[in-house]
């Protein structure tokens, strides 16, 4: 009886250890292409940045963060479940996901340059 218990315990331990090494997430059937996903993430980061923009009380009641996220999904014609599955899939590859984030930050920085003043501003009072 003791040998059977040891064998079963060993088998469970071996299967458990094997499960740790096979952590690959299968590619979803409707995976958002990488380039489109990067553009969506840029828009989502811009939407997140709107949290810090002071809005009047009336405007704040009209628009929620969920509405803004849904507008990004609608812009790209992507269902929320497809987006979440794509996000999980891409984030399961940390090195590639980090490269995507560098690309996203670069795109955000490029768009920020469009709104910076070109010349030197004189802020001293006259």
N, CA, C and O atoms as CSV, one atom per row, in Angstrom:
chain,resi,resn,atom,element,x,y,z
A,1,UNK,N,N,0.825,-1.189,0.000
A,1,UNK,CA,C,0.000,0.000,0.000
A,1,UNK,C,C,0.873,1.258,0.000
A,1,UNK,O,O,0.582,2.232,-0.694
A,2,UNK,N,N,1.936,1.215,0.783
A,2,UNK,CA,C,2.818,2.373,0.879
A,2,UNK,C,C,3.523,2.611,-0.455
A,2,UNK,O,O,3.726,3.763,-0.840
A,3,UNK,N,N,3.899,1.552,-1.164
A,3,UNK,CA,C,4.554,1.708,-2.454
A,3,UNK,C,C,3.604,2.331,-3.473
A,3,UNK,O,O,4.029,3.156,-4.283
A,4,UNK,N,N,2.348,1.958,-3.448
A,4,UNK,CA,C,1.368,2.520,-4.383
A,4,UNK,C,C,1.187,4.010,-4.108
A,4,UNK,O,O,1.099,4.810,-5.040
A,5,UNK,N,N,1.130,4.384,-2.831
A,5,UNK,CA,C,0.990,5.790,-2.465
A,5,UNK,C,C,2.190,6.589,-2.947
A,5,UNK,O,O,2.031,7.692,-3.470
A,6,UNK,N,N,3.382,6.048,-2.776
A,6,UNK,CA,C,4.603,6.728,-3.227
A,6,UNK,C,C,4.603,6.863,-4.744
A,6,UNK,O,O,4.986,7.908,-5.272
A,7,UNK,N,N,4.182,5.829,-5.444
A,7,UNK,CA,C,4.152,5.862,-6.911
A,7,UNK,C,C,3.140,6.896,-7.402
A,7,UNK,O,O,3.423,7.658,-8.327
A,8,UNK,N,N,1.974,6.920,-6.786
A,8,UNK,CA,C,0.949,7.894,-7.178
A,8,UNK,C,C,1.428,9.310,-6.887
A,8,UNK,O,O,1.254,10.206,-7.713
A,9,UNK,N,N,2.024,9.515,-5.731
A,9,UNK,CA,C,2.542,10.832,-5.370
A,9,UNK,C,C,3.635,11.274,-6.350
A,9,UNK,O,O,3.670,12.431,-6.768
A,10,UNK,N,N,4.514,10.355,-6.708
A,10,UNK,CA,C,5.573,10.653,-7.667
A,10,UNK,C,C,4.981,10.995,-9.036
A,10,UNK,O,O,5.445,11.925,-9.696
A,11,UNK,N,N,3.957,10.247,-9.465
A,11,UNK,CA,C,3.326,10.495,-10.766
A,11,UNK,C,C,2.657,11.878,-10.787
A,11,UNK,O,O,2.773,12.617,-11.765
A,12,UNK,N,N,1.964,12.214,-9.705
A,12,UNK,CA,C,1.316,13.526,-9.627
A,12,UNK,C,C,2.367,14.639,-9.650
A,12,UNK,O,O,2.185,15.650,-10.328
A,13,UNK,N,N,3.441,14.461,-8.930
A,13,UNK,CA,C,4.518,15.441,-8.899
A,13,UNK,C,C,5.154,15.590,-10.285
A,13,UNK,O,O,5.426,16.705,-10.731
A,14,UNK,N,N,5.387,14.466,-10.961
A,14,UNK,CA,C,5.995,14.505,-12.296
A,14,UNK,C,C,5.069,15.201,-13.295
A,14,UNK,O,O,5.529,15.996,-14.115
A,15,UNK,N,N,3.783,14.911,-13.232
A,15,UNK,CA,C,2.833,15.566,-14.136
A,15,UNK,C,C,2.718,17.059,-13.819
A,15,UNK,O,O,2.589,17.885,-14.723
A,16,UNK,N,N,2.765,17.389,-12.545
A,16,UNK,CA,C,2.718,18.790,-12.145
A,16,UNK,C,C,3.923,19.557,-12.643
A,16,UNK,O,O,3.786,20.690,-13.106
A,17,UNK,N,N,5.086,18.970,-12.558
A,17,UNK,CA,C,6.305,19.622,-13.048
A,17,UNK,C,C,6.266,19.766,-14.568
A,17,UNK,O,O,6.732,20.769,-15.109
A,18,UNK,N,N,5.722,18.783,-15.247
A,18,UNK,CA,C,5.602,18.852,-16.693
A,18,UNK,C,C,4.674,19.982,-17.100
A,18,UNK,O,O,4.907,20.643,-18.113
A,19,UNK,N,N,3.625,20.211,-16.323
A,19,UNK,CA,C,2.696,21.287,-16.607
A,19,UNK,C,C,3.345,22.652,-16.497
A,19,UNK,O,O,2.932,23.588,-17.183
A,20,UNK,N,N,4.347,22.785,-15.655
A,20,UNK,CA,C,5.036,24.069,-15.486
A,20,UNK,C,C,5.836,24.439,-16.730
A,20,UNK,O,O,6.010,25.622,-17.022
A,21,UNK,N,N,6.314,23.461,-17.451
A,21,UNK,CA,C,7.148,23.740,-18.609
A,21,UNK,C,C,6.332,23.942,-19.877
A,21,UNK,O,O,6.840,24.506,-20.847
A,22,UNK,N,N,5.090,23.499,-19.893
A,22,UNK,CA,C,4.252,23.629,-21.075
A,22,UNK,C,C,3.222,24.727,-20.832
A,22,UNK,O,O,2.034,24.451,-20.661
A,23,UNK,N,N,3.688,25.968,-20.818
A,23,UNK,CA,C,2.816,27.092,-20.510
A,23,UNK,C,C,2.441,27.888,-21.755
A,23,UNK,O,O,1.990,29.028,-21.646
A,24,UNK,N,N,2.622,27.302,-22.934
A,24,UNK,CA,C,2.318,28.013,-24.170
A,24,UNK,C,C,0.815,28.232,-24.302
A,24,UNK,O,O,0.014,27.321,-24.092
A,25,UNK,N,N,0.462,29.440,-24.648
A,25,UNK,CA,C,-0.937,29.768,-24.863
A,25,UNK,C,C,-1.213,29.574,-26.348
A,25,UNK,O,O,-0.482,30.100,-27.187
A,26,UNK,N,N,-2.260,28.824,-26.680
A,26,UNK,CA,C,-2.547,28.595,-28.105
A,26,UNK,C,C,-2.974,29.886,-28.800
A,26,UNK,O,O,-3.599,30.759,-28.198
A,27,UNK,N,N,-2.629,29.983,-30.052
A,27,UNK,CA,C,-2.963,31.160,-30.840
A,27,UNK,C,C,-4.485,31.200,-31.027
A,27,UNK,O,O,-5.078,30.217,-31.471
A,28,UNK,N,N,-5.119,32.331,-30.691
A,28,UNK,CA,C,-6.572,32.414,-30.850
A,28,UNK,C,C,-6.982,32.362,-32.321
A,28,UNK,O,O,-6.212,32.735,-33.207
A,29,UNK,N,N,-8.185,31.901,-32.561
A,29,UNK,CA,C,-8.682,31.779,-33.933
A,29,UNK,C,C,-8.776,33.153,-34.605
A,29,UNK,O,O,-8.465,33.292,-35.788
A,30,UNK,N,N,-9.204,34.159,-33.848
A,30,UNK,CA,C,-9.340,35.517,-34.394
A,30,UNK,C,C,-8.312,36.435,-33.746
A,30,UNK,O,O,-8.671,37.334,-32.986
A,31,UNK,N,N,-7.055,36.215,-34.039
A,31,UNK,CA,C,-5.977,37.042,-33.492
A,31,UNK,C,C,-5.877,38.346,-34.276
A,31,UNK,O,O,-5.858,38.344,-35.507
A,32,UNK,N,N,-5.812,39.459,-33.546
A,32,UNK,CA,C,-5.634,40.763,-34.183
A,32,UNK,C,C,-4.207,40.818,-34.729
A,32,UNK,O,O,-3.266,40.489,-34.007
A,33,UNK,N,N,-4.025,41.226,-35.988
A,33,UNK,CA,C,-2.660,41.347,-36.524
A,33,UNK,C,C,-1.824,42.296,-35.666
A,33,UNK,O,O,-2.345,43.246,-35.083
A,34,UNK,N,N,-0.528,42.026,-35.599
A,34,UNK,CA,C,0.378,42.753,-34.712
A,34,UNK,C,C,0.320,44.257,-34.942
A,34,UNK,O,O,0.212,45.022,-33.984
A,35,UNK,N,N,0.391,44.698,-36.205
A,35,UNK,CA,C,0.400,46.132,-36.503
A,35,UNK,C,C,-0.890,46.815,-36.051
A,35,UNK,O,O,-0.866,47.911,-35.491
A,36,UNK,N,N,-1.996,46.158,-36.300
A,36,UNK,CA,C,-3.289,46.701,-35.880
A,36,UNK,C,C,-3.382,46.734,-34.352
A,36,UNK,O,O,-3.929,47.676,-33.779
A,37,UNK,N,N,-2.845,45.700,-33.699
A,37,UNK,CA,C,-2.869,45.638,-32.240
A,37,UNK,C,C,-2.042,46.778,-31.640
A,37,UNK,O,O,-2.446,47.382,-30.646
A,38,UNK,N,N,-0.898,47.069,-32.234
A,38,UNK,CA,C,-0.047,48.171,-31.763
A,38,UNK,C,C,-0.796,49.499,-31.886
A,38,UNK,O,O,-0.773,50.308,-30.959
A,39,UNK,N,N,-1.455,49.727,-33.016
A,39,UNK,CA,C,-2.223,50.964,-33.206
A,39,UNK,C,C,-3.356,51.062,-32.192
A,39,UNK,O,O,-3.639,52.142,-31.674
A,40,UNK,N,N,-4.003,49.931,-31.910
A,40,UNK,CA,C,-5.082,49.928,-30.915
A,40,UNK,C,C,-4.542,50.272,-29.529
A,40,UNK,O,O,-5.171,51.017,-28.778
A,41,UNK,N,N,-3.379,49.728,-29.196
A,41,UNK,CA,C,-2.793,50.005,-27.888
A,41,UNK,C,C,-2.405,51.476,-27.762
A,41,UNK,O,O,-2.524,52.054,-26.682
A,42,UNK,N,N,-1.945,52.085,-28.845
A,42,UNK,CA,C,-1.636,53.518,-28.822
A,42,UNK,C,C,-2.906,54.293,-28.485
A,42,UNK,O,O,-2.888,55.183,-27.635
A,43,UNK,N,N,-3.999,53.957,-29.147
A,43,UNK,CA,C,-5.263,54.644,-28.872
A,43,UNK,C,C,-5.751,54.374,-27.450
A,43,UNK,O,O,-6.312,55.266,-26.814
A,44,UNK,N,N,-5.547,53.176,-26.952
A,44,UNK,CA,C,-5.978,52.861,-25.587
A,44,UNK,C,C,-5.149,53.648,-24.578
A,44,UNK,O,O,-5.692,54.126,-23.582
A,45,UNK,N,N,-3.852,53.793,-24.813
A,45,UNK,CA,C,-3.032,54.608,-23.913
A,45,UNK,C,C,-3.465,56.073,-23.954
A,45,UNK,O,O,-3.450,56.754,-22.929
A,46,UNK,N,N,-3.849,56.554,-25.127
A,46,UNK,CA,C,-4.354,57.924,-25.225
A,46,UNK,C,C,-5.655,58.074,-24.437
A,46,UNK,O,O,-5.877,59.087,-23.774
A,47,UNK,N,N,-6.503,57.061,-24.519
A,47,UNK,CA,C,-7.763,57.067,-23.761
A,47,UNK,C,C,-7.477,57.062,-22.263
A,47,UNK,O,O,-8.138,57.764,-21.498
A,48,UNK,N,N,-6.494,56.273,-21.848
A,48,UNK,CA,C,-6.130,56.253,-20.433
A,48,UNK,C,C,-5.606,57.611,-19.987
A,48,UNK,O,O,-5.808,58.010,-18.840
A,49,UNK,N,N,-4.940,58.314,-20.878
A,49,UNK,CA,C,-4.429,59.634,-20.554
A,49,UNK,C,C,-5.541,60.651,-20.339
A,49,UNK,O,O,-5.338,61.667,-19.674
A,50,UNK,N,N,-6.706,60.384,-20.896
A,50,UNK,CA,C,-7.839,61.295,-20.706
A,50,UNK,C,C,-8.345,61.302,-19.277
A,50,UNK,O,O,-9.102,62.197,-18.901
A,51,UNK,N,N,-7.950,60.335,-18.477
A,51,UNK,CA,C,-8.360,60.307,-17.069
A,51,UNK,C,C,-7.823,61.525,-16.331
A,51,UNK,O,O,-8.435,61.978,-15.363
A,52,UNK,N,N,-6.701,62.057,-16.766
A,52,UNK,CA,C,-6.065,63.172,-16.078
A,52,UNK,C,C,-6.478,64.534,-16.627
A,52,UNK,O,O,-6.043,65.569,-16.121
A,53,UNK,N,N,-7.311,64.534,-17.654
A,53,UNK,CA,C,-7.757,65.799,-18.241
A,53,UNK,C,C,-8.948,66.306,-17.439
A,53,UNK,O,O,-9.932,65.585,-17.274
A,54,UNK,N,N,-8.873,67.543,-16.938
A,54,UNK,CA,C,-10.001,68.066,-16.159
A,54,UNK,C,C,-11.197,68.347,-17.060
A,54,UNK,O,O,-11.108,69.121,-18.013
A,55,UNK,N,N,-12.294,67.717,-16.747
A,55,UNK,CA,C,-13.534,67.929,-17.484
A,55,UNK,C,C,-14.565,68.526,-16.545
A,55,UNK,O,O,-14.508,68.339,-15.330
A,56,UNK,N,N,-15.496,69.237,-17.121
A,56,UNK,CA,C,-16.587,69.758,-16.312
A,56,UNK,C,C,-17.450,68.614,-15.808
A,56,UNK,O,O,-17.385,67.501,-16.330
A,57,UNK,N,N,-18.244,68.888,-14.809
A,57,UNK,CA,C,-19.068,67.840,-14.198
A,57,UNK,C,C,-20.053,67.240,-15.192
A,57,UNK,O,O,-20.305,66.035,-15.160
A,58,UNK,N,N,-20.613,68.063,-16.073
A,58,UNK,CA,C,-21.578,67.561,-17.055
A,58,UNK,C,C,-20.919,66.600,-18.039
A,58,UNK,O,O,-21.457,65.536,-18.343
A,59,UNK,N,N,-19.745,66.992,-18.530
A,59,UNK,CA,C,-19.047,66.136,-19.487
A,59,UNK,C,C,-18.605,64.837,-18.843
A,59,UNK,O,O,-18.635,63.784,-19.480
A,60,UNK,N,N,-18.197,64.902,-17.590
A,60,UNK,CA,C,-17.721,63.720,-16.883
A,60,UNK,C,C,-18.820,62.690,-16.713
A,60,UNK,O,O,-18.565,61.488,-16.784
A,61,UNK,N,N,-20.032,63.151,-16.489
A,61,UNK,CA,C,-21.157,62.230,-16.324
A,61,UNK,C,C,-21.530,61.565,-17.647
A,61,UNK,O,O,-22.029,60.440,-17.664
A,62,UNK,N,N,-21.288,62.257,-18.742
A,62,UNK,CA,C,-21.686,61.740,-20.048
A,62,UNK,C,C,-20.757,60.643,-20.566
A,62,UNK,O,O,-21.220,59.692,-21.196
A,63,UNK,N,N,-19.465,60.763,-20.310
A,63,UNK,CA,C,-18.484,59.845,-20.891
A,63,UNK,C,C,-17.768,59.083,-19.777
A,63,UNK,O,O,-17.227,59.684,-18.848
A,64,UNK,N,N,-17.772,57.761,-19.882
A,64,UNK,CA,C,-17.056,56.929,-18.912
A,64,UNK,C,C,-15.848,56.311,-19.594
A,64,UNK,O,O,-15.738,56.335,-20.820
A,65,UNK,N,N,-14.945,55.759,-18.800
A,65,UNK,CA,C,-13.773,55.078,-19.361
A,65,UNK,C,C,-14.207,53.901,-20.233
A,65,UNK,O,O,-13.592,53.633,-21.265
A,66,UNK,N,N,-15.245,53.213,-19.829
A,66,UNK,CA,C,-15.749,52.084,-20.612
A,66,UNK,C,C,-16.204,52.563,-21.984
A,66,UNK,O,O,-15.944,51.908,-22.993
A,67,UNK,N,N,-16.884,53.707,-22.018
A,67,UNK,CA,C,-17.310,54.267,-23.305
A,67,UNK,C,C,-16.105,54.563,-24.198
A,67,UNK,O,O,-16.140,54.315,-25.403
A,68,UNK,N,N,-15.045,55.093,-23.597
A,68,UNK,CA,C,-13.852,55.421,-24.377
A,68,UNK,C,C,-13.170,54.165,-24.911
A,68,UNK,O,O,-12.750,54.125,-26.067
A,69,UNK,N,N,-13.062,53.139,-24.065
A,69,UNK,CA,C,-12.474,51.877,-24.527
A,69,UNK,C,C,-13.320,51.262,-25.640
A,69,UNK,O,O,-12.794,50.769,-26.638
A,70,UNK,N,N,-14.622,51.300,-25.452
A,70,UNK,CA,C,-15.510,50.738,-26.468
A,70,UNK,C,C,-15.401,51.511,-27.779
A,70,UNK,O,O,-15.548,50.930,-28.855
A,71,UNK,N,N,-15.145,52.808,-27.697
A,71,UNK,CA,C,-14.982,53.596,-28.919
A,71,UNK,C,C,-13.726,53.178,-29.688
A,71,UNK,O,O,-13.714,53.185,-30.919
A,72,UNK,N,N,-12.675,52.815,-28.957
A,72,UNK,CA,C,-11.455,52.327,-29.616
A,72,UNK,C,C,-11.745,50.994,-30.301
A,72,UNK,O,O,-11.342,50.779,-31.445
A,73,UNK,N,N,-12.437,50.109,-29.607
A,73,UNK,CA,C,-12.774,48.810,-30.202
A,73,UNK,C,C,-13.670,48.992,-31.420
A,73,UNK,O,O,-13.512,48.295,-32.423
A,74,UNK,N,N,-14.601,49.918,-31.333
A,74,UNK,CA,C,-15.507,50.176,-32.452
A,74,UNK,C,C,-14.743,50.765,-33.638
A,74,UNK,O,O,-15.012,50.423,-34.790
A,75,UNK,N,N,-13.786,51.654,-33.348
A,75,UNK,CA,C,-12.976,52.280,-34.404
A,75,UNK,C,C,-12.270,51.227,-35.243
A,75,UNK,O,O,-12.173,51.358,-36.463
A,76,UNK,N,N,-11.779,50.187,-34.589
A,76,UNK,CA,C,-11.034,49.139,-35.285
A,76,UNK,C,C,-11.907,47.928,-35.628
A,76,UNK,O,O,-11.406,46.934,-36.155
A,77,UNK,N,N,-13.189,48.002,-35.338
A,77,UNK,CA,C,-14.147,46.916,-35.608
A,77,UNK,C,C,-13.690,45.592,-34.995
A,77,UNK,O,O,-13.619,44.564,-35.669
A,78,UNK,N,N,-13.382,45.646,-33.696
A,78,UNK,CA,C,-12.899,44.465,-32.974
A,78,UNK,C,C,-13.798,44.236,-31.762
A,78,UNK,O,O,-14.116,45.168,-31.023
A,79,UNK,N,N,-14.196,42.995,-31.572
A,79,UNK,CA,C,-14.986,42.634,-30.395
A,79,UNK,C,C,-14.089,42.641,-29.161
A,79,UNK,O,O,-12.888,42.390,-29.251
A,80,UNK,N,N,-14.686,42.929,-28.016
A,80,UNK,CA,C,-13.878,42.999,-26.785
A,80,UNK,C,C,-13.249,41.653,-26.440
A,80,UNK,O,O,-12.131,41.614,-25.925
A,81,UNK,N,N,-13.937,40.557,-26.709
A,81,UNK,CA,C,-13.357,39.241,-26.415
A,81,UNK,C,C,-12.165,38.946,-27.320
A,81,UNK,O,O,-11.191,38.331,-26.886
A,82,UNK,N,N,-12.241,39.383,-28.569
A,82,UNK,CA,C,-11.115,39.195,-29.497
A,82,UNK,C,C,-9.917,40.008,-29.019
A,82,UNK,O,O,-8.781,39.535,-29.062
A,83,UNK,N,N,-10.177,41.237,-28.561
A,83,UNK,CA,C,-9.093,42.067,-28.063
A,83,UNK,C,C,-8.441,41.445,-26.835
A,83,UNK,O,O,-7.215,41.380,-26.751
A,84,UNK,N,N,-9.244,40.991,-25.890
A,84,UNK,CA,C,-8.699,40.401,-24.661
A,84,UNK,C,C,-7.898,39.144,-24.974
A,84,UNK,O,O,-6.819,38.943,-24.415
A,85,UNK,N,N,-8.408,38.305,-25.853
A,85,UNK,CA,C,-7.666,37.085,-26.219
A,85,UNK,C,C,-6.357,37.419,-26.920
A,85,UNK,O,O,-5.343,36.758,-26.697
A,86,UNK,N,N,-6.378,38.439,-27.766
A,86,UNK,CA,C,-5.148,38.857,-28.445
A,86,UNK,C,C,-4.156,39.429,-27.439
A,86,UNK,O,O,-2.957,39.160,-27.518
A,87,UNK,N,N,-4.658,40.216,-26.495
A,87,UNK,CA,C,-3.798,40.778,-25.459
A,87,UNK,C,C,-3.137,39.679,-24.634
A,87,UNK,O,O,-1.941,39.746,-24.352
A,88,UNK,N,N,-3.899,38.685,-24.253
A,88,UNK,CA,C,-3.346,37.565,-23.480
A,88,UNK,C,C,-2.312,36.813,-24.314
A,88,UNK,O,O,-1.250,36.447,-23.810
A,89,UNK,N,N,-2.620,36.587,-25.573
A,89,UNK,CA,C,-1.687,35.849,-26.434
A,89,UNK,C,C,-0.377,36.614,-26.608
A,89,UNK,O,O,0.701,36.052,-26.419
A,90,UNK,N,N,-0.469,37.902,-26.970
A,90,UNK,CA,C,0.753,38.681,-27.190
A,90,UNK,C,C,1.553,38.843,-25.904
A,90,UNK,O,O,2.783,38.826,-25.939
A,91,UNK,N,N,0.885,38.998,-24.786
A,91,UNK,CA,C,1.606,39.179,-23.524
A,91,UNK,C,C,2.210,37.882,-23.008
A,91,UNK,O,O,2.998,37.901,-22.063
A,92,UNK,N,N,1.853,36.755,-23.615
A,92,UNK,CA,C,2.460,35.496,-23.195
A,92,UNK,C,C,3.879,35.325,-23.757
A,92,UNK,O,O,4.576,34.367,-23.422
A,93,UNK,N,N,4.293,36.260,-24.610
A,93,UNK,CA,C,5.656,36.280,-25.144
A,93,UNK,C,C,6.316,37.575,-24.678
A,93,UNK,O,O,6.317,38.562,-25.414
A,94,UNK,N,N,6.879,37.587,-23.466
A,94,UNK,CA,C,7.355,38.835,-22.852
A,94,UNK,C,C,8.359,39.632,-23.686
A,94,UNK,O,O,8.269,40.859,-23.741
A,95,UNK,N,N,9.297,38.970,-24.326
A,95,UNK,CA,C,10.306,39.713,-25.099
A,95,UNK,C,C,9.679,40.425,-26.292
A,95,UNK,O,O,9.989,41.586,-26.563
A,96,UNK,N,N,8.800,39.728,-27.002
A,96,UNK,CA,C,8.117,40.340,-28.135
A,96,UNK,C,C,7.159,41.433,-27.667
A,96,UNK,O,O,7.016,42.468,-28.318
A,97,UNK,N,N,6.505,41.189,-26.534
A,97,UNK,CA,C,5.559,42.160,-25.991
A,97,UNK,C,C,6.285,43.433,-25.562
A,97,UNK,O,O,5.757,44.535,-25.710
A,98,UNK,N,N,7.493,43.277,-25.034
A,98,UNK,CA,C,8.293,44.445,-24.653
A,98,UNK,C,C,8.682,45.248,-25.896
A,98,UNK,O,O,8.671,46.478,-25.869
A,99,UNK,N,N,9.023,44.560,-26.974
A,99,UNK,CA,C,9.343,45.250,-28.226
A,99,UNK,C,C,8.129,46.014,-28.742
A,99,UNK,O,O,8.259,47.121,-29.263
A,100,UNK,N,N,6.946,45.415,-28.593
A,100,UNK,CA,C,5.719,46.087,-29.005
A,100,UNK,C,C,5.516,47.362,-28.184
A,100,UNK,O,O,5.114,48.395,-28.720
A,101,UNK,N,N,5.794,47.283,-26.883
A,101,UNK,CA,C,5.622,48.454,-26.030
A,101,UNK,C,C,6.611,49.558,-26.373
A,101,UNK,O,O,6.269,50.737,-26.282
A,102,UNK,N,N,7.816,49.205,-26.761
A,102,UNK,CA,C,8.785,50.214,-27.206
A,102,UNK,C,C,8.250,50.906,-28.455
A,102,UNK,O,O,8.350,52.126,-28.586
A,103,UNK,N,N,7.687,50.132,-29.362
A,103,UNK,CA,C,7.104,50.690,-30.579
A,103,UNK,C,C,5.907,51.596,-30.242
A,103,UNK,O,O,5.738,52.654,-30.847
A,104,UNK,N,N,5.087,51.180,-29.285
A,104,UNK,CA,C,3.935,51.979,-28.865
A,104,UNK,C,C,4.388,53.307,-28.267
A,104,UNK,O,O,3.837,54.359,-28.591
A,105,UNK,N,N,5.386,53.258,-27.399
A,105,UNK,CA,C,5.903,54.482,-26.775
A,105,UNK,C,C,6.499,55.409,-27.829
A,105,UNK,O,O,6.327,56.626,-27.757
A,106,UNK,N,N,7.202,54.836,-28.812
A,106,UNK,CA,C,7.763,55.655,-29.888
A,106,UNK,C,C,6.649,56.360,-30.670
A,106,UNK,O,O,6.777,57.539,-30.999
A,107,UNK,N,N,5.572,55.652,-30.967
A,107,UNK,CA,C,4.453,56.254,-31.685
A,107,UNK,C,C,3.789,57.352,-30.859
A,107,UNK,O,O,3.392,58.386,-31.394
A,108,UNK,N,N,3.671,57.121,-29.556
A,108,UNK,CA,C,3.099,58.143,-28.677
A,108,UNK,C,C,3.991,59.384,-28.621
A,108,UNK,O,O,3.499,60.512,-28.631
A,109,UNK,N,N,5.301,59.166,-28.563
A,109,UNK,CA,C,6.237,60.300,-28.545
A,109,UNK,C,C,6.187,61.079,-29.855
A,109,UNK,O,O,6.263,62.308,-29.852
A,110,UNK,N,N,6.060,60.368,-30.976
A,110,UNK,CA,C,5.943,61.042,-32.271
A,110,UNK,C,C,4.686,61.898,-32.332
A,110,UNK,O,O,4.717,63.024,-32.829
A,111,UNK,N,N,3.588,61.364,-31.828
A,111,UNK,CA,C,2.344,62.141,-31.864
A,111,UNK,C,C,2.409,63.322,-30.892
A,111,UNK,O,O,1.789,64.357,-31.137
A,112,UNK,N,N,3.150,63.177,-29.798
A,112,UNK,CA,C,3.294,64.282,-28.844
A,112,UNK,C,C,4.088,65.433,-29.462
A,112,UNK,O,O,3.832,66.598,-29.159
A,113,UNK,N,N,5.045,65.109,-30.322
A,113,UNK,CA,C,5.845,66.152,-30.971
A,113,UNK,C,C,4.993,67.049,-31.860
A,113,UNK,O,O,5.330,68.213,-32.071
A,114,UNK,N,N,3.899,66.520,-32.379
A,114,UNK,CA,C,3.019,67.314,-33.244
A,114,UNK,C,C,2.363,68.452,-32.476
A,114,UNK,O,O,1.983,69.463,-33.068
A,115,UNK,N,N,2.227,68.296,-31.164
A,115,UNK,CA,C,1.507,69.282,-30.368
A,115,UNK,C,C,2.422,70.192,-29.553
A,115,UNK,O,O,1.939,71.079,-28.849
A,116,UNK,N,N,3.730,69.983,-29.638
A,116,UNK,CA,C,4.668,70.854,-28.932
A,116,UNK,C,C,4.884,72.117,-29.743
A,116,UNK,O,O,4.909,72.073,-30.973
A,117,UNK,N,N,5.043,73.256,-29.053
A,117,UNK,CA,C,5.328,74.498,-29.781
A,117,UNK,C,C,6.676,74.401,-30.493
A,117,UNK,O,O,7.628,73.823,-29.968
A,118,UNK,N,N,6.742,74.975,-31.698
A,118,UNK,CA,C,7.967,74.895,-32.499
A,118,UNK,C,C,9.037,75.868,-32.023
A,118,UNK,O,O,10.217,75.518,-31.978
A,119,UNK,N,N,8.646,77.057,-31.676
A,119,UNK,CA,C,9.608,78.066,-31.258
A,119,UNK,C,C,9.725,78.130,-29.749
A,119,UNK,O,O,8.993,77.465,-29.016
A,120,UNK,N,N,10.664,78.947,-29.307
A,120,UNK,CA,C,10.864,79.124,-27.874
A,120,UNK,C,C,9.790,80.073,-27.347
A,120,UNK,O,O,9.561,81.143,-27.911
A,121,UNK,N,N,9.144,79.670,-26.271
A,121,UNK,CA,C,8.068,80.497,-25.730
A,121,UNK,C,C,8.653,81.463,-24.700
A,121,UNK,O,O,9.491,81.088,-23.880
A,122,UNK,N,N,8.200,82.694,-24.758
A,122,UNK,CA,C,8.622,83.704,-23.808
A,122,UNK,C,C,7.531,83.816,-22.746
A,122,UNK,O,O,6.458,84.360,-23.007
A,123,UNK,N,N,7.808,83.303,-21.556
A,123,UNK,CA,C,6.823,83.269,-20.491
A,123,UNK,C,C,7.035,84.375,-19.466
A,123,UNK,O,O,6.323,84.432,-18.464
A,124,UNK,N,N,8.009,85.256,-19.705
A,124,UNK,CA,C,8.272,86.341,-18.766
A,124,UNK,C,C,7.205,87.428,-18.926
A,124,UNK,O,O,6.801,87.752,-20.043
A,125,UNK,N,N,6.749,87.994,-17.781
A,125,UNK,CA,C,5.736,89.069,-17.895
A,125,UNK,C,C,6.370,90.338,-18.439
A,125,UNK,O,O,7.549,90.613,-18.215
A,126,UNK,N,N,5.571,91.094,-19.151
A,126,UNK,CA,C,6.074,92.341,-19.754
A,126,UNK,C,C,5.965,93.490,-18.819
A,126,UNK,O,O,6.342,94.608,-19.168
